[in-house]
Amino acid sequence: MAVTGDLRVVTASLGGVRVYHLSGSLDAADPRSLLAQLPSVVRSAEAQVVSHTVVAPRAHHAEGMRALEEASGAVPWPVTWIDGGGATARMQACAVAGAGVRYLERDGRPVGAVWEDADAYHCWLGDIRAADASLSREDQARATFEGIEEALGLVDLGFEHVVRTWLFVDQILEWYGSFNEVRTRFFDERGVFGRFLPASTGIGAANPAGGSVVAQAIALRPARAEVEVREVESPLQCPATEYRSSFSRAVEVRRGGVRQVYVSGTASIDPGGDTVHRGDLGRQIEHTMDVVEAILGARGLGWENLLRGIVYFKDGSDAAGFERHCLERGVPLSPLIVTQGTVCRDELLFEIEVDAFGT
């Protein structure tokens, strides 16, 4: 891990390409300074941004984007800006060096980045949402999945290539059941259940466009037979499909002797699919971290292999004690951002997602 200005940077070499994961905390009242740092840090590494997530109040979206545009000259990559309702502000980005990145537009705005390495053709999408925020929530959800599919179609990919999604759902507790019905129906129509389910995070957060859903996705098409993509089961939890939620606990991409594991948003749920430790934040955190540790361990990885992650607290004021849990387990804080977001069940107080990389 390196620190450049106010950004923490974790790097990895994959398929002959250098990958940079950048994380940092913004001033929630004025996020412009950190946003303005990103282009110069990326330029110094001779890299190009392929993914960019900002978790900050919607009220600062316009000025934050202006600062980013002034620093970069143009912002050809998609910026997924979400507002979990907290007072803090955080940012994560991913950039790659050693590959020619091409950016994708849909309806006149950036929606993705594509590049190739020795192992695969990659497409990372962001800020995917329904064009019409006046549609019903369910219709917006459907339009979001169709938007992912249409963006992938620009580069001859399909939903069968999607390995990871992020679904930021406004007022999630009011309609998560019907959201899942839309996702399941779409996946069924596209034959997703006959292949593998993407890893996913579904978290409650609003967005500056006022839509009901905004999404990100990672897709890849292997360039050689040795590259494998597979679902990873959780040793301590049942499949999410058993309680009608259509995502896998994790997805692993194997390329030669290298493993990448995308662990879905994970919370305090037991092997029967029920919430455990209701009302006890500390025990929910411990249980959730046990689950993630077991998933990583099953693939020969540990906390030391983290590339990035996001930690969501239902109440942002609860986040202060998280560092203690990390110190006790040897979890590096540098790849993580800690923020506020509504977990998909009212009684769940904590959720974490991570990506890991190792041999």
C-alpha positions, 0 to 999 in steps of 0.5 A: 500500500502507498499513500499519494496525497490523501489517497491510499493506493493498493496495486496488483499485476494481472495479465501483464497490466498494472491495476491500481485501487485508490481509496480516500476520505473526502470532506463531506462539506467540500469534497472537491479537493480529493476529487481534484487529486485523482486525475493527477495521481492517475496520470503520474502512474500513466494509468487510466480510470476504469471505475469511480465510486463516490459516497457523499451527500447529493447536495455536493454532486455538481460542485464535486463533478466540476472540480473533477472536470477542472482537474482532468480536462474531461471525465470520460469514465463513469462516476457512480455517486451515491448518498447513503444518508451519512455525514461522511464522504468517501471515494474509491477508484480503480485505474489500469496501466499498460493497456489501452482503455476505451470508454463507452457512452450511452445516451450521451454520457459515460457508462463504462471502460473496456480494455484487454490483457493477456487473460481476458477482455474486460468491461467495467460499467458504472452509473447505469440507471433508468433514463426516466426517473418518473417510472415505477420503481420496478420499471426502473429496476428492469431498465437498469438491468437492461441498461447493463445489457445494452452497454455490454452489447456495445462491445459484443458482451452479454450478461453471461459475462457479468461476474460482479454487480453493485445495485444501489437501491433508494429506499431499499427497505420499502421494496427490496422484495419486489426489486428481487423479483425483477432481478430474478425474472430478468436473470431467468429470461437471460439464462443466468441461472444456467451458468453462474450468478454474479457476486453482488452488493445490494445496499440502500442509497440515493443518487443525484439523478433521483432514480430508484436504482443506480448500478455498476458491473464488471464483465469479462470474456476469457481470452484463453481456456486456462481462465476460469470463472466460478461461483464460490459457496460460503462455508458458513451461509446458505446460498442467497437464492434459498431466500429468493435473492439472486446473487452468489456469495462470491465469484472467483476468477482463476488465471493461471496460478492467480486467483481473484475473489469478489466477495458479495455484500455480506451481513449477519445471516446464518446457514438457514438464511435468518438474521442473527444477533439482532440488536447487537452490532458488535456480534453482527460485525464478528459474525459477518467477519467470520463469514468473509474470512471463511470464504477467503480461506476456502480459496486459500486467501486471507485478509492480507490479500485484500485489494479493496472493500467497502464497509456499510453501517446502517448508522454512520455513528457506529463506524468509530469502533470498526478499527478495533475489530480490524486490529484484532483480526489483522484486517488492513484498513488501507484498502477499505472505506467505511461509510453509511448505507441501509442494509437490505433488512431492517434488523441488519446493522452492518455489511462488508464487501471485499475483493481479494487477490493472491496465488 
